[in-house]
């Protein structure tokens, strides 16, 4: 069974009608439960739940402390190429955008790795544009081998692969994969992916399963909020994470709620997602899947990111550059999007400490 079959169960589902029939009394009942089921989870994303964010947050704080303690793992992205063959309407890497394209040489990758290592970081995400021609699996594999000399945990955020290709990268040292479905609405997905292999909805949807079969340690997933209605997008993200967690219980799951940020090109077909909506999404995630981690990226402003830490954030990026070679190269490749939190690693570290939490540079569990 593929998660696509689970999606089809909700193909004709009337979300608006369901939300209109959800009452505050339904939310009060959920607050008294120890376990939240699928329908409860959907109710937590309803307008009726907006009046209960504070009691929901109090419950989530207790759950998060029980499951994760007061630690927040720090990581930073490392962009090694921005060549892309896809025509994604919402992305700065869109093949039609006239941006400065760059691919790091292996010497530049080592230089970039040293610069990031000196900042204190030991966890990185390696990112490329989606071009198998410019950044073949062999290139990514050899890059990972270089990076293993410096980092205890290497996550990859690249184009979807087959199982054997994922196995090659896992053998090289990749221990985590982040892949966003972007939108779970198949019609909207087809509309915003104008051309290129990314237009294949099902191949991307099944990528988490393929990498789990390849032996990956952890998965990060999410939808790009703003492409479609956030309540249904968050619901399907949660169902997808639950599906992976149930099918591959040994794989750690983390979830993110990224919002669209300004980028090269123009894209205006955006659904509004405000701060309160993001809080509601995160609270619903934590109650539905209390063992799943929560990642907050620099798409969000500093003050808002810090305010989310007490409701179960387990991972945060810091010292971020979305430019190719952004930590060490003079001739950088253009960034994927504009970041919102421009703080240095030390500034993020100090902010977490100031809230009484422990910022962690090294993923000890992964190392062990």
Secondary structure as UniProt FT lines:
FT   HELIX           3..8
FT   TURN            9..12
FT   HELIX           15..21
FT   HELIX           24..31
FT   HELIX           38..44
FT   HELIX           47..52
FT   HELIX           53..68
FT   TURN            69..70
FT   STRAND          71..79
FT   TURN            89..90
FT   TURN            92..93
FT   TURN            95..96
FT   HELIX           106..118
FT   TURN            119..120
FT   STRAND          123..127
FT   TURN            132..134
FT   HELIX           137..147
FT   TURN            148..150
FT   STRAND          153..157
FT   HELIX           163..172
FT   STRAND          176..182
FT   HELIX           186..192
FT   HELIX           197..199
FT   HELIX           201..205
FT   HELIX           207..213
FT   TURN            214..215
FT   STRAND          218..223
FT   HELIX           230..247
FT   TURN            249..250
FT   STRAND          252..256
FT   HELIX           275..288
FT   TURN            290..291
FT   STRAND          293..296
FT   TURN            298..299
FT   HELIX           302..308
FT   HELIX           309..311
FT   STRAND          315..317
FT   TURN            325..328
FT   HELIX           345..354
FT   TURN            355..356
FT   STRAND          358..360
FT   HELIX           364..367
//
